[in-house]
Amino acid sequence: MTDHPRRVTRALLSVSDKSGLIEFAKALAAHDVELVSTGGTAKAIAAAGLKVKDVSDLTGFPEMMDGRVKTLHPKVHGGLLAIRDNKEHAEAMKTHGIAPIDLLVVNLYPFEATVDKGAGFEDCIENIDIGGPAMIRAAAKNHDDVAVVVEADDYKAVLDELAANNGATTLKLRRRLAAKAYARTAAYDAAISNWFNRQLEIDAPDFRAFGGKLIQSLRYGENPHQTAAFYATPDKRPGVSTARQLQGKELSYNNINDTDAAYECIGEFDTKRTAACVIVKHANPCGVAEGANLVEAYRKALACDSTSAFGGIIAMNRPLDADTAREITKIFTEVIIAPDASEEAIAIIGARKNLRLLLAGSLPDPRAPGLTAKTVAGGLLVQSRDNAVVDDMTFKVVTKRAPTDAEMRDLKFAFRVAKHVKSNTIIYAKDLATVGIGAGQMSRVDSARIAARKAQDAANELKLAEPLTKGSVVASDAFFPFADGMLACIEAGATAVVQPGGSMRDDEVIKAADEHGIAMVFTGTRHFRH
């Protein structure tokens, strides 16, 4: 590929986001570039004292239909699409008085921002750009001759090339800008189509598109031989993608994945009702607890599995305070994420230069609708987010003995946590804290036994006479297909069970519970998480 320089003699600028516009326009003018513009962009450039031609003077037609029609004209698209070295194209330009446009600068109507602020249907429709995407795609197609810029971040790259190449751009830059331009229009159209699907309540449209904007390139993916990057979608859900990182090393792929898991789980705990802490390792909670304050919640969560918590991710549902910050820094932690933090807490964390502190501003709404997507070979699996919340469920007692008030409180807590642990899931809980977690096993019996074993290890470390599973309650993310899994939980000391129900052998499982004097409730809601 040769440099194939193309001198910029005329530029068309039409932007909704005018950040950096005037400085860029002045620099273009300094390179003797003729400026053509539209509407508010033209007014802003003229107000800065620069010479600018309105696009209506170029086309011979005024803007019409509330600005819907202004650039959809042969004198615009001909100037963008004409191949400069093609004699027939050159002759057509001469015959019809079409002047070449060598640089197109367009950022689109703010459709995503309009939706994000909760605008009505008609306002959202009016913020769908038509002329912009058409021009962008035309310029990008003809990148051999035309440079296209879709965001202000690329102004400097263009100006650097003009300075280095006597007012010309290189093919290398134009191709890079073209690739970005098509990705931008694709993401824009994806946002529009997904919004339409939500408005029309279409769960499975014939075509599904997703788009995002780069947040950061990552050092590698799950493993060092994999490449990776992190993108933001139009869904402004509070979490790792929207959080402000105050300090610490750059987040890795696994950090981001684990932090998201931790913050989604902590979102289940209403900050007005309780202080709560979630500790995550490899995308699974290894300790979750509620407390009178954050430091109490953290200590209870840590006690569940302090070994796994080493190098983990910690999420808080309230602003991080100094006492909790001091307690956390006693062991190695990768990331802390919370809605906010006190200045004293920030200073304490600041003494650990590699510890990342993220402030997300608010908590994710566990009831909010949304989509999740997963790639499979040759396809995408797309589903609605699991937004079933314990507080909205009916806990149906199915055994002779009903849970006590204390047991019911812990059953709801345990089932709240089970939603965020990989299936098959077993959660032992006591006094609003997890005391044993079994995750991701092929057999539910194995999950029950692993969770009990980890509880025994924790008891040994804490020098307790017996594991905290004695007198605990247990939650299962899906039904017990046989009584054996529940019996393993009873053997570990559980006195009450919550599960979705729905097995062909529910009667057998209920009978076994009754024989052991165990209380059991059904939720009717399953929480598989793969």
C-alpha positions, -999 to 999 in steps of 0.1 A, spaced: 0 0 0 14 33 -11 8 66 8 -14 77 -21 -16 113 -7 -47 133 -14 -46 171 -9 -76 185 10 -90 215 -8 -126 214 4 -141 202 36 -177 197 46 -184 200 83 -217 191 99 -216 183 136 -240 181 165 -211 179 190 -191 210 185 -163 202 208 -130 213 192 -148 224 161 -136 260 159 -100 252 166 -102 225 139 -119 248 114 -92 274 120 -64 249 114 -81 238 81 -85 274 70 -48 279 77 -41 251 51 -63 270 26 -91 245 28 -125 258 17 -151 253 44 -186 242 36 -211 236 64 -247 233 75 -271 250 99 -258 255 134 -223 243 124 -220 270 97 -233 297 121 -207 287 147 -178 288 122 -190 321 108 -193 335 143 -156 327 148 -147 350 120 -140 322 94 -152 322 58 -177 294 53 -201 285 25 -235 272 35 -244 239 20 -276 254 5 -253 277 -16 -235 246 -28 -267 227 -37 -289 256 -48 -316 243 -25 -325 256 9 -328 234 40 -363 221 41 -387 199 61 -373 211 95 -338 203 83 -346 168 73 -334 175 37 -303 195 33 -273 173 22 -292 146 3 -281 161 -31 -259 151 -60 -236 181 -55 -229 167 -20 -228 130 -27 -212 135 -61 -184 155 -45 -179 127 -20 -183 96 -43 -165 108 -74 -133 88 -81 -108 115 -89 -88 94 -114 -118 82 -133 -123 101 -165 -160 95 -167 -165 106 -131 -144 137 -137 -164 145 -169 -197 141 -149 -184 165 -122 -175 191 -149 -208 187 -167 -230 191 -136 -209 216 -117 -199 192 -89 -169 203 -68 -149 176 -50 -152 173 -12 -119 159 1 -127 158 38 -160 151 55 -165 158 92 -198 146 106 -209 135 141 -244 122 142 -276 136 158 -274 125 195 -299 97 193 -284 76 221 -282 106 245 -318 115 237 -330 80 246 -308 80 277 -324 111 291 -359 95 288 -372 116 259 -406 107 243 -411 87 212 -414 116 188 -383 133 202 -363 101 197 -375 98 161 -365 134 154 -330 126 166 -324 99 141 -299 112 116 -304 105 79 -282 127 59 -252 122 83 -250 84 79 -255 87 42 -226 111 38 -204 91 61 -209 59 42 -203 76 9 -171 92 20 -159 60 37 -166 40 5 -145 65 -15 -117 65 10 -91 63 -18 -99 100 -23 -118 112 7 -111 114 45 -140 110 68 -140 120 105 -169 109 128 -156 122 162 -135 150 175 -109 126 188 -95 123 153 -91 160 146 -55 159 157 -46 130 135 -59 147 104 -42 180 112 -9 162 119 -11 146 85 -19 179 68 11 194 84 34 165 75 22 161 39 18 196 26 -19 197 31 -26 161 22 -38 129 39 -24 94 34 -43 63 23 -33 46 56 -51 73 76 -81 74 52 -86 36 55 -84 37 93 -109 65 94 -132 47 69 -132 15 90 -141 36 121 -168 54 102 -186 22 92 -184 9 128 -199 42 140 -229 41 117 -233 4 125 -234 11 163 -258 40 156 -282 19 137 -279 -9 163 -290 16 190 -319 27 169 -331 -8 160 -328 -20 196 -348 10 208 -375 3 182 -377 -33 194 -381 -22 230 -408 2 220 -427 -24 200 -420 -52 226 -404 -74 200 -383 -100 218 -369 -118 188 -364 -94 158 -354 -109 125 -321 -91 127 -302 -82 159 -274 -58 161 -252 -46 189 -227 -18 189 -203 -1 213 -176 25 217 -141 16 228 -134 23 265 -100 8 265 -78 -17 247 -68 -44 272 -34 -60 277 -49 -94 268 -81 -114 273 -88 -142 298 -53 -156 289 -22 -139 277 -24 -154 242 -59 -138 237 -65 -102 225 -92 -81 241 -109 -47 244 -136 -32 265 -166 -14 249 -194 8 262 -229 2 249 -258 27 249 -272 9 281 -260 33 308 -263 8 336 -242 18 367 -212 -5 370 -177 -10 358 -183 6 323 -195 38 339 -174 39 370 -146 64 376 -113 47 385 -95 69 411 -63 49 412 -45 16 407 -33 -3 377 -53 -6 345 -81 -31 348 -76 -64 330 -102 -85 312 -107 -107 342 -108 -77 365 -136 -62 345 -156 -94 343 -153 -101 380 -160 -65 390 -192 -66 369 -203 -98 387 -196 -83 421 -215 -50 414 -245 -68 398 -247 -89 430 -244 -59 454 -272 -42 434 -296 -67 450 -291 -51 484 -311 -19 490 -287 7 504 -315 22 525 -323 -11 541 -289 -25 549 -252 -22 545 -239 -51 523 -206 -64 509 -199 -89 481 -165 -105 476 -160 -122 442 -133 -145 429 -134 -158 393 -169 -143 387 -184 -162 417 -192 -147 451 -170 -163 477 -185 -142 505 -217 -121 509 -231 -104 540 -253 -77 553 -245 -58 584 -253 -27 605 -224 -10 587 -200 -17 559 -171 -29 581 -194 -54 598 -207 -66 565 -172 -69 551 -159 -89 581 -189 -113 579 -184 -118 541 -147 -124 545 -153 -150 572 -171 -172 547 -140 -180 527 -110 -158 535 -87 -180 514 -106 -174 482 -110 -137 490 -73 -132 486 -68 -113 454 -106 -109 450 -130 -81 440 -150 -63 467 -183 -45 461 -201 -23 486 -236 -9 484 -228 22 503 -200 48 501 -167 33 513 -158 47 547 -124 49 564 -129 20 589 -139 -4 561 -110 8 539 -85 1 567 -100 -34 572 -99 -42 534 -62 -32 531 -52 -59 556 -52 -84 528 -44 -83 491 -74 -71 470 -75 -64 433 -105 -41 430 -129 -22 452 -161 -8 437 -187 13 455 -211 41 447 -188 66 464 -161 69 490 -151 94 517 -119 115 513 -103 96 542 -111 62 526 -97 74 493 -65 84 511 -62 51 528 -67 31 496 -43 55 479 -15 41 500 -19 8 481 -8 20 446 -18 -12 428 -53 -15 444 -79 -2 420 -107 19 435 -138 24 413 -167 48 421 -199 40 401 -221 68 415 -251 46 421 -262 10 421 -276 -10 392 -313 -16 394 -319 -54 397 -354 -50 383 -344 -31 352 -350 -47 319 -321 -53 295 -304 -78 273 -275 -101 277 -256 -118 248 -233 -147 245 -214 -159 215 -216 -195 203 -201 -210 172 -216 -191 143 -242 -173 164 -254 -152 193 -276 -162 222 -295 -132 233 -319 -131 263 -335 -107 287 -316 -100 318 -325 -121 349 -344 -93 367 -364 -115 391 -360 -101 426 -365 -119 459 -386 -90 473 -412 -96 445 -415 -134 449 -440 -154 469 -423 -179 492 -447 -208 494 -443 -232 524 -445 -268 512 -435 -287 544 -453 -294 576 -430 -270 595 -429 -234 584 -396 -215 586 -391 -193 617 -389 -155 611 -351 -157 614 -350 -186 590 -372 -168 565 -350 -138 567 -319 -159 559 -337 -179 532 -345 -147 513 -309 -135 518 -295 -169 505 -318 -169 474 -308 -133 467 -272 -145 465 -279 -177 446 -290 -156 416 -254 -145 411 -235 -178 416 -228 -201 387 -251 -231 385 -253 -257 400 -255 -235 431 -259 -242 468 -257 -214 493 -256 -219 531 -264 -187 550 -267 -177 587 -274 -144 603 -275 -126 569 -241 -139 558 -230 -167 535 -213 -194 554 -207 -219 525 -209 -215 487 -209 -243 462 -207 -231 426 -206 -244 391 -206 -281 397 -221 -307 374 -240 -322 403 -261 -303 429 -250 -329 455 -213 -320 448 -222 -283 452 -238 -290 486 -208 -310 497 -182 -285 485 -200 -257 502 -201 -277 534 -164 -285 531 -155 -249 526 -175 -240 557 -155 -265 577 -123 -250 564 -135 -215 575 -144 -229 609 -110 -243 613 -94 -210 604 -116 -191 628 -111 -218 655 -148 -225 658 -161 -256 675 -183 -264 645 -189 -250 610 -215 -222 607 -236 -245 585 -249 -260 617 -282 -242 622 -279 -225 588 -304 -223 559 -297 -233 524 -307 -220 489 -306 -239 456 -308 -219 424 -328 -247 407 -350 -276 420 -336 -306 437 -341 -334 411 -337 -360 439 -337 -358 477 -300 -366 478 -288 -330 473 -311 -317 500 -301 -346 523 -265 -335 519 -275 -300 530 -293 -314 560 -262 -335 569 -242 -302 569 -266 -288 595 -292 -268 574 -326 -264 591 -345 -247 563 -344 -248 525 -355 -225 497 -356 -238 461 -377 -230 430 -396 -264 430 -409 -279 398 -392 -313 398 -411 -345 389 -400 -357 424 -410 -326 444 -432 -349 466 -403 -372 473 -381 -342 483 -408 -326 505 -414 -360 522 -377 -363 530 -377 -327 544 -407 -336 566 -390 -367 579 -361 -346 591 -382 -318 605 -369 -294 579 -388 -263 567 -389 -258 529 -403 -231 507 -407 -229 469 -402 -197 450 -414 -208 415 -384 -189 401 -352 -205 388 -319 -188 387 -297 -208 363 -265 -189 356 -240 -203 331 
